[in-house]
């Protein structure tokens, strides 16, 4: 895999799939669950699994304001940053960053 896939860029979609801020589509590359999303500044490819329980935070394609885990509602912005983790304010030493 390294010889083939790490040598150069790999096209995963077309810019027309993410024309507006919040547009996204999901892809699976080498068993990695990924999503392509247009943010305010650029297009990014991010993991689409929640850091908490590895549930997918996106499926298919669409437009959204943020990505949210269906289990505990952890939410992520278009940069992949955790922006909300309900009830974690009670967890000792929890650091959202």
C-alpha distances in whole Angstrom, upper triangle without the diagonal:
4,5,5,6,7,10,12,13,12,16,16,20,23,26,28,27,28,31,33,32,31,30,26,24,21,18,15,11,9,12,13,17,17,20,21,25,27,29,33,31,28,25,22,19,20,19,21,22,25,25,28,27,24,26,24,26,26,25,26,27,30,32,33,34,32,30,31,30,32,33,35,35,32,32,30,30,28,27,25,28,30,34,35,35,39,40,38,41,43,40,41,38,36,35,33,31
4,5,5,5,7,10,12,12,16,17,21,24,26,29,28,28,31,33,32,31,30,27,25,22,19,17,13,11,14,15,18,18,21,22,25,27,29,32,30,27,24,22,19,20,19,22,23,26,26,29,28,25,27,26,27,27,27,27,28,31,33,33,35,32,30,32,31,34,34,35,35,33,32,29,30,28,26,25,28,30,33,35,35,39,41,38,41,42,39,40,38,35,34,32,30
4,6,6,6,10,13,13,16,18,22,24,27,30,29,29,32,35,34,34,32,29,27,25,21,19,15,14,17,18,21,21,24,24,27,29,31,34,32,28,26,24,21,22,22,25,26,29,29,32,32,28,30,29,31,30,30,30,30,33,35,36,37,35,33,35,34,37,38,39,39,36,35,33,33,30,29,28,31,33,37,39,39,42,44,42,45,46,43,44,41,39,37,36,34
4,6,6,8,10,10,13,15,18,21,24,26,26,27,30,32,32,31,29,26,24,22,18,17,13,12,16,16,19,19,21,21,25,27,29,32,30,26,24,22,19,21,21,24,25,28,29,32,31,27,29,27,29,28,27,27,27,31,32,33,35,33,31,33,33,35,36,38,37,35,34,31,31,29,27,27,30,32,36,38,38,41,44,41,44,46,43,44,42,39,37,36,33
4,6,7,8,7,11,12,16,19,21,24,23,23,27,29,28,28,26,23,21,19,15,14,10,10,13,13,16,15,18,18,21,23,25,28,27,23,20,18,16,17,17,20,22,25,25,28,28,24,26,24,25,24,24,24,24,27,29,30,32,30,28,30,29,32,33,34,34,32,30,27,27,25,24,23,26,29,32,34,34,38,40,38,41,43,40,41,38,36,34,32,30
4,6,8,9,12,14,18,20,22,25,24,24,27,29,29,28,27,24,22,20,18,16,12,12,15,15,17,17,19,19,22,23,25,28,26,22,20,18,15,17,18,21,22,25,25,28,28,25,27,25,26,25,26,26,26,29,30,31,32,30,28,30,30,33,34,35,34,31,30,27,27,25,23,22,25,28,31,33,34,37,40,37,40,42,39,40,37,35,32,31,28
4,7,9,13,15,18,21,22,26,25,25,28,30,30,30,28,26,24,23,20,19,15,15,19,18,21,19,21,21,23,25,27,29,26,23,21,19,18,20,21,24,26,28,28,32,32,28,30,28,29,28,28,28,28,31,32,33,34,32,31,33,33,36,37,38,37,35,33,30,29,27,25,25,28,31,34,36,37,41,43,41,43,45,42,43,40,38,36,34,31
4,6,10,13,16,17,19,22,22,22,25,27,27,27,25,23,22,21,18,18,15,15,19,18,20,18,19,18,21,22,24,26,24,20,18,17,16,18,20,23,25,28,28,32,32,28,30,27,28,27,27,26,26,28,29,30,31,30,29,32,32,35,37,37,36,34,32,28,28,24,23,23,26,30,32,35,36,40,42,40,42,45,42,43,40,38,35,33,30
4,7,9,12,14,15,18,18,19,21,23,23,23,22,20,18,18,16,16,13,15,18,16,18,16,16,15,17,18,20,23,20,17,15,14,12,15,17,20,23,26,26,30,30,26,27,25,25,24,24,23,22,25,25,27,28,27,26,29,29,32,34,35,33,31,29,26,25,21,20,21,24,27,30,32,34,37,40,38,40,43,41,41,39,36,34,31,29
4,6,9,12,14,17,16,17,20,22,23,22,20,18,16,15,13,13,10,12,15,14,15,13,14,13,16,18,20,23,21,17,15,14,12,15,16,18,21,24,25,29,29,25,25,23,23,21,21,20,20,22,24,25,27,26,24,27,28,30,32,33,32,30,28,25,24,21,20,21,24,27,29,32,33,36,39,37,40,42,40,41,39,36,34,31,29
4,6,8,10,13,13,14,17,19,20,20,18,15,14,13,11,13,11,14,16,15,16,13,13,11,14,16,19,21,20,16,13,13,11,15,16,18,21,24,26,29,29,25,25,22,22,20,19,18,17,20,21,23,25,24,23,26,27,29,32,33,31,30,27,24,23,20,20,20,24,27,29,31,33,36,39,38,40,43,41,42,40,37,35,32,30
4,7,10,12,11,12,15,18,18,18,15,12,10,10,8,9,9,12,14,13,13,10,10,8,12,14,17,20,19,16,12,11,9,12,14,15,18,21,23,26,26,22,22,19,19,17,16,14,14,16,18,20,22,21,20,23,24,26,28,30,28,27,24,22,21,18,18,18,22,24,27,29,30,33,36,35,38,40,38,40,38,35,33,30,28
4,7,9,7,9,12,15,16,16,13,11,9,10,9,12,12,15,17,16,15,12,10,8,11,12,16,19,18,15,11,12,11,14,16,16,20,23,25,28,28,24,23,20,19,16,15,13,12,14,16,18,21,21,20,23,24,26,29,30,28,27,24,22,21,17,18,19,23,25,27,29,31,33,37,36,38,41,39,41,40,36,34,31,29
4,5,6,8,10,13,15,15,12,11,10,12,12,15,16,19,21,19,18,15,13,10,12,12,15,18,17,14,11,13,13,16,18,19,22,25,27,30,30,27,26,22,22,18,18,15,13,14,16,19,21,21,21,24,26,28,31,32,30,29,26,23,21,18,19,21,24,27,28,30,32,35,38,38,40,43,41,43,42,38,36,33,31
4,5,6,7,10,12,13,10,10,11,14,14,18,18,22,23,21,19,16,13,10,10,9,13,14,14,11,9,11,12,16,19,19,23,25,27,30,31,28,27,23,22,19,18,16,13,14,14,17,19,20,20,24,26,28,31,32,29,28,25,22,20,16,17,19,23,25,26,29,31,34,37,37,39,42,41,43,41,37,35,31,30
4,5,6,9,12,13,10,11,11,14,15,19,20,24,25,23,21,18,15,12,12,11,14,16,16,14,11,14,15,18,21,20,24,27,29,32,32,29,27,24,22,19,18,15,12,13,13,16,19,20,21,24,26,28,31,32,30,29,26,23,21,18,20,21,25,27,27,30,32,35,38,38,40,43,42,44,43,39,37,33,32
4,6,9,11,11,7,7,7,11,12,16,17,21,22,20,18,15,12,9,9,9,13,15,16,13,11,13,13,15,18,17,21,23,26,29,28,25,24,20,19,15,14,12,9,9,11,14,17,17,17,21,23,24,28,29,26,26,23,20,19,15,18,19,22,24,25,27,29,31,35,35,37,40,39,41,40,36,34,31,30
4,6,8,8,5,6,8,11,13,17,18,22,23,20,18,14,11,8,7,6,9,12,13,10,8,10,12,14,17,16,20,22,24,27,27,25,23,19,17,15,15,13,9,9,9,11,14,15,15,19,21,23,27,27,24,24,20,18,16,12,15,16,19,22,22,24,27,29,33,32,34,37,37,39,37,34,32,28,27
4,7,9,7,9,11,15,17,21,22,26,26,24,22,18,15,11,10,7,10,11,12,11,10,13,15,17,20,20,23,25,27,30,31,28,26,23,21,18,18,16,12,11,10,13,14,16,18,21,24,26,29,30,27,26,22,20,17,14,17,19,21,24,24,26,29,31,35,35,36,39,39,41,40,36,34,30,29
4,6,6,9,12,16,18,22,24,27,27,25,22,19,15,12,9,7,8,9,11,10,10,13,15,17,20,19,23,24,26,28,29,27,26,22,19,17,18,16,13,10,8,10,11,14,16,19,22,24,28,28,24,24,20,18,15,12,15,17,20,22,21,23,26,28,32,32,33,37,37,39,37,34,31,28,27
4,6,9,12,15,18,22,23,27,27,24,21,18,14,11,8,5,5,6,9,9,9,11,14,15,18,17,20,21,23,26,27,25,24,20,17,16,17,17,13,11,8,9,9,11,13,17,20,22,25,25,22,21,17,15,11,9,12,14,16,18,17,20,23,25,29,29,30,33,33,35,34,30,28,24,23
4,6,10,13,16,19,21,25,24,21,18,15,12,10,6,6,6,8,11,11,10,11,13,13,15,14,17,18,20,23,24,22,20,17,14,12,14,14,10,8,5,5,6,8,10,13,16,18,22,22,18,17,14,12,9,7,11,12,14,16,15,17,20,22,26,26,28,31,31,33,32,28,26,22,22
4,7,11,14,17,19,23,23,20,17,14,10,8,6,6,8,11,13,12,10,11,12,13,15,14,17,19,22,24,24,22,20,17,14,11,12,11,8,6,4,7,9,10,11,15,18,19,23,23,20,20,16,14,12,10,13,14,17,18,18,20,23,25,29,29,30,33,33,36,34,31,29,25,24
4,7,10,14,16,19,19,16,13,10,7,5,4,7,9,13,14,12,9,10,10,10,12,11,14,16,19,22,22,19,17,14,12,9,9,8,5,6,6,8,11,10,10,13,16,17,21,22,19,18,15,13,12,10,12,13,16,17,18,20,22,24,28,28,30,33,32,34,33,29,27,24,23
4,7,11,13,17,16,14,11,9,6,5,7,10,13,16,17,15,11,11,10,11,12,10,14,16,19,22,21,18,17,13,12,8,7,6,4,7,9,11,14,13,12,15,16,18,21,22,20,20,17,15,15,12,15,15,18,19,21,22,24,26,29,29,32,34,33,35,34,31,29,26,25
4,7,10,13,13,11,8,6,4,6,9,12,15,19,19,17,13,12,9,9,9,8,11,14,17,20,19,15,14,10,10,7,6,5,6,9,12,13,16,14,12,14,15,16,19,21,19,19,17,15,15,13,15,14,18,19,21,22,23,25,28,28,31,33,32,34,33,29,28,25,24
4,6,10,10,8,6,5,6,8,11,15,17,21,21,18,14,13,9,10,10,9,12,16,18,21,20,16,15,12,13,10,9,8,10,13,15,17,19,18,15,17,17,19,21,23,22,21,20,18,18,16,17,16,20,21,23,24,25,28,31,30,33,35,33,35,34,31,29,26,26
4,7,6,5,5,6,8,11,14,18,20,24,24,21,17,15,11,11,10,10,12,15,18,20,19,15,14,12,14,12,11,11,13,16,19,20,22,20,17,19,18,19,21,24,23,22,21,19,20,18,19,17,21,22,24,25,26,28,31,30,33,35,33,35,33,30,29,27,26
4,5,5,7,7,10,12,16,19,21,25,24,21,17,15,11,12,11,12,14,17,19,22,20,17,17,15,16,15,14,14,16,19,21,22,24,22,20,21,21,23,24,26,25,24,23,21,22,20,19,18,21,23,26,27,28,30,33,31,35,36,34,36,34,31,30,27,26
4,5,9,10,13,15,19,22,24,28,27,24,21,18,14,14,13,14,15,18,19,22,21,17,18,16,19,18,17,17,19,23,25,26,28,25,22,24,22,24,25,27,27,25,25,23,24,22,22,20,23,25,28,29,29,32,34,32,36,37,34,36,34,32,30,28,27
4,6,9,13,16,19,22,24,28,28,25,21,18,15,14,11,12,12,16,17,19,17,14,14,13,16,16,15,16,18,22,24,24,26,24,20,21,20,21,22,24,24,23,23,21,23,22,22,19,22,23,26,27,26,29,31,30,33,34,32,33,32,29,29,27,26
4,6,10,13,16,19,21,25,24,22,18,15,11,10,8,9,9,13,14,17,15,12,13,11,13,13,13,15,17,20,21,21,23,20,17,18,17,19,20,22,22,20,20,18,19,18,18,15,18,19,23,24,24,26,29,27,30,32,29,31,29,26,25,23,22
4,7,11,13,17,19,23,23,20,17,14,10,9,6,6,7,11,13,15,14,10,10,8,10,10,10,11,13,16,18,18,20,17,14,15,14,16,17,19,19,17,17,15,17,16,16,14,17,17,20,21,21,24,26,25,28,30,28,30,29,25,24,22,21
4,7,10,13,15,19,19,16,13,10,7,6,5,5,8,11,13,16,16,12,12,9,10,9,10,11,12,14,16,16,18,15,12,14,14,17,19,20,19,17,16,14,14,13,13,11,15,16,19,20,21,24,27,25,28,30,29,31,29,26,24,21,20
4,6,10,12,16,16,14,10,8,6,5,6,6,10,12,15,18,18,14,14,10,9,8,8,9,9,11,12,12,14,13,10,13,14,16,19,20,18,17,15,12,12,10,11,10,14,16,18,19,21,23,26,26,28,31,29,31,30,26,25,21,21
4,7,10,13,14,11,7,6,4,6,9,9,13,15,18,21,21,18,17,14,12,10,11,11,9,11,11,12,14,13,12,15,17,19,22,23,21,19,16,14,13,9,11,11,15,17,19,21,23,25,29,28,30,33,32,34,32,28,26,23,22
4,6,10,11,9,6,5,6,8,11,10,14,16,18,21,22,19,18,15,12,11,12,12,10,10,9,10,11,10,10,14,16,19,22,22,19,18,15,12,10,7,9,10,13,15,16,19,21,24,27,27,29,32,31,33,31,27,25,22,20
4,7,8,6,4,6,9,11,14,14,18,19,21,24,25,22,21,18,16,14,15,15,12,11,9,10,11,11,13,16,19,22,25,25,22,20,17,14,11,7,9,12,14,17,17,20,23,25,29,28,30,33,32,34,33,29,27,23,22
4,5,5,6,7,11,11,15,15,18,19,20,23,25,23,22,19,16,15,17,18,15,13,11,11,10,10,12,16,19,22,24,24,21,19,15,12,9,5,7,10,12,15,15,18,21,24,27,26,28,31,30,32,30,27,24,21,19
4,6,8,11,14,15,18,19,22,22,23,26,28,26,25,23,20,19,21,21,18,16,13,13,11,12,15,19,22,25,27,26,23,21,17,14,11,8,10,13,14,17,16,19,23,25,29,28,29,32,32,34,32,28,26,22,21
4,7,10,13,15,18,19,22,23,24,27,29,27,27,24,21,20,23,23,20,18,16,16,15,15,17,21,24,27,29,28,25,23,20,16,13,10,10,13,15,18,18,21,24,27,31,30,30,34,33,35,32,29,26,23,21
4,6,10,12,16,17,21,22,23,26,28,25,25,22,20,19,21,20,18,17,15,16,15,15,17,20,23,26,29,28,25,23,20,16,13,9,9,13,15,18,19,22,25,28,31,30,31,35,34,35,33,30,27,23,21
4,7,10,13,15,18,20,21,24,26,23,23,20,18,16,17,17,14,14,13,14,15,15,15,19,21,24,27,27,24,22,19,15,13,9,9,12,15,18,19,22,24,28,31,30,31,35,33,35,33,30,27,23,22
4,6,10,12,15,17,18,21,22,20,20,17,15,14,16,16,14,15,14,15,15,14,14,17,19,22,24,24,22,20,17,13,11,8,7,9,12,15,17,20,22,25,29,27,29,32,31,32,30,27,24,21,19
4,7,9,12,15,16,19,20,17,17,14,14,13,14,14,13,15,15,15,16,14,13,16,18,21,23,23,21,19,17,13,12,10,9,9,13,16,18,20,22,25,28,27,29,32,30,32,29,26,24,21,19
4,6,9,11,12,16,17,13,14,12,11,11,13,14,14,15,15,15,15,13,11,14,14,18,20,20,18,16,14,10,10,9,8,6,10,12,15,17,19,22,25,23,26,28,26,28,26,23,21,18,16
4,6,8,10,13,13,10,11,9,9,10,12,14,14,16,17,16,17,14,11,13,13,16,17,18,16,14,13,11,12,11,11,8,11,12,15,17,17,21,23,22,24,27,25,26,25,21,20,17,16
4,7,9,12,12,9,8,5,5,6,8,11,12,14,15,14,15,12,9,10,10,12,14,15,14,12,11,10,11,11,12,9,12,12,15,16,16,19,22,21,24,26,24,26,25,22,20,17,17
4,6,9,8,5,5,4,6,8,10,14,15,17,17,16,17,13,10,10,8,11,12,13,12,11,11,10,13,14,14,10,12,12,15,15,14,17,19,18,22,23,21,24,23,19,18,16,16
4,5,6,5,5,6,6,10,13,16,17,18,18,16,16,13,9,8,6,9,10,10,9,7,8,9,12,14,14,10,11,9,12,12,11,14,16,14,18,19,18,20,19,16,15,13,14
4,6,6,8,10,10,13,16,20,21,22,21,19,19,15,12,11,9,12,12,11,11,9,10,10,13,15,14,10,10,9,12,12,11,14,15,13,16,18,15,17,16,13,12,10,11
4,6,8,11,11,15,18,21,23,23,23,21,20,16,14,11,9,11,9,8,10,8,11,12,15,18,17,14,13,10,13,12,9,12,13,11,14,15,13,15,15,12,12,11,13
4,6,9,11,14,16,20,22,23,23,21,21,18,14,12,9,10,8,9,11,10,13,14,18,20,19,16,16,14,16,15,12,14,15,14,17,18,16,18,18,15,16,15,17
4,6,9,12,14,17,19,21,22,20,20,17,13,12,9,11,10,11,12,11,13,13,16,18,18,14,15,14,16,16,14,16,18,17,20,21,19,21,21,18,18,16,17
4,6,9,11,15,17,18,19,18,19,15,11,10,6,7,8,10,11,10,12,13,16,17,18,15,16,14,17,16,14,16,18,17,21,22,20,23,23,20,20,18,19
4,6,7,11,13,15,16,15,16,13,9,9,7,8,10,12,11,11,11,12,14,15,16,13,15,14,16,16,15,17,20,19,23,24,23,26,25,22,21,19,20
4,7,11,12,13,13,11,12,9,6,5,5,7,10,11,9,9,8,9,11,12,14,11,13,12,13,13,13,15,18,18,21,23,22,25,24,21,20,17,18
4,7,8,9,10,10,12,10,6,8,8,9,13,14,12,12,11,11,12,12,14,12,15,14,16,16,17,19,22,22,25,27,26,29,28,24,24,20,21
4,6,9,11,12,14,13,10,11,11,11,15,17,15,16,15,14,16,15,17,16,18,18,19,20,20,22,25,25,28,30,29,32,31,28,27,24,24
4,7,10,12,15,15,13,14,15,15,18,21,19,19,18,17,17,16,19,18,21,21,22,23,24,25,28,29,32,34,33,36,35,31,30,27,27
4,7,10,13,13,12,14,16,16,20,22,19,20,17,16,16,14,17,17,20,21,21,22,24,25,29,29,32,34,34,36,35,32,30,27,27
4,7,10,11,11,14,16,17,20,22,19,19,17,16,15,13,17,17,19,20,20,21,23,24,28,29,31,33,33,36,35,31,30,26,27
4,7,9,10,13,16,17,20,21,18,18,15,14,13,11,15,15,18,18,18,19,21,23,27,27,29,32,32,35,34,30,29,25,25
4,6,7,10,13,14,18,18,15,15,12,11,10,9,13,13,15,15,14,15,18,19,23,24,25,28,28,31,31,27,25,21,22
4,7,10,13,15,18,18,14,14,10,9,8,8,12,12,13,13,12,13,16,17,21,22,23,26,27,29,28,25,23,19,20
4,6,10,13,15,15,11,10,7,6,5,7,10,9,10,10,9,10,13,15,18,19,20,23,23,26,25,21,20,16,17
4,7,10,12,12,9,8,5,5,6,8,11,9,10,9,10,10,12,14,18,18,20,23,22,25,24,20,19,16,16
4,6,9,9,6,6,4,6,9,11,13,11,12,10,10,9,10,11,15,15,18,20,20,23,23,19,18,15,16
4,6,6,5,5,6,9,12,14,16,13,13,11,12,10,10,11,14,14,17,19,18,21,22,18,18,15,17
4,6,6,8,10,12,15,17,19,16,17,15,15,13,12,12,15,16,19,20,20,23,24,20,21,18,20
4,6,8,11,14,17,20,21,18,18,15,16,13,11,11,12,14,17,18,17,21,22,18,20,17,20
4,6,9,12,16,19,20,17,16,13,13,10,8,7,9,10,13,14,14,17,18,15,16,14,17
4,6,10,13,16,17,15,14,11,11,8,7,7,10,11,14,15,16,19,20,16,17,14,16
4,7,11,14,15,12,11,7,8,5,5,7,10,10,12,15,14,17,17,13,13,10,13
4,7,10,12,9,8,6,6,5,7,9,13,12,15,17,17,20,19,15,15,11,13
4,7,8,6,5,5,5,7,9,12,16,15,17,20,19,21,20,16,15,11,11
4,5,5,6,7,6,9,12,15,19,18,19,22,22,24,22,19,17,13,13
4,5,7,10,10,13,16,19,22,21,23,26,25,27,25,22,20,16,15
4,6,9,10,14,16,19,23,21,22,26,24,26,24,20,18,14,12
4,7,9,12,14,17,20,18,20,23,22,23,21,18,15,12,11
4,6,9,11,15,18,16,17,20,19,20,18,15,12,9,7
4,6,7,11,14,12,14,17,16,17,16,12,10,6,7
4,7,10,13,12,13,16,16,18,17,13,11,8,9
4,6,9,9,10,14,14,16,16,12,11,8,11
4,6,6,8,11,11,14,14,10,10,8,11
4,6,7,9,10,14,15,12,13,11,14
4,5,6,8,11,13,11,13,12,16
4,5,5,8,10,7,9,9,13
4,6,8,9,7,9,10,13
4,6,9,8,11,12,16
4,6,6,9,11,14
4,6,9,12,15
4,6,10,12
4,6,9
4,6
4
